Amino acid sequence: MKLWSRHWISSKKPGKKRKYIYNAPLHIRRKLMSSHLSKELREKLGRRSLPVRVGDVVRIMRGEFKGKEGEVEKVDRQRYKVYIKGVQKEKKDGSAYKIGLASSNLMIIKLKEDKMRLKKKEKKGE
C-alpha cells in the first residue's frame, strides 16, 4: 500500500482527501497550514494567504478566543495546530495549558520579516 501520493489531492473522494492530509509529509503540511492575510498585507504582497510561521502576529477569527491577537509561539505540523502567546485555559487545579488552534481560523496581521521570506515574496509578486 502506498503511504502518500500527490495524486490523491485531485480525487473527488472525501476519504482520499483526508488520507492526503493525514499522511502528508512535513514539507506539504507547511503549505496546508496557511492563513489568510489582512487587507493591508494582501494589497502589499498581492497574495491572499501565506504559511504561518513562528513570530508572525495573528488575529483569531473563530472560536472561544475570537478577536484576540498575539504572536505565534509554536507551529505543530504533526498535529496541524498553531500555538499563540497568551491563548491558554486553566485546569481545575489552577495550572494553565496552551490551546492549539487551526491555521484556517487565523488571520496574519504582521509578518516576521527575514531575508529569505522577502526574496520568495518578491519573486511571487513579479
Secondary structure, DSSP 8 states (H G I E B T S, - for coil): --S--GGGGG---HHHHHHHHHT--HHHHHHHTEEEE-HHHHHHHS-SEEE--TT-EEEE-SSTTTT-EEEEEEEETTTTEEEEEEEEEE-TTS-EEEEEE-GGGEEEEE----HHHHHHHHHHH-
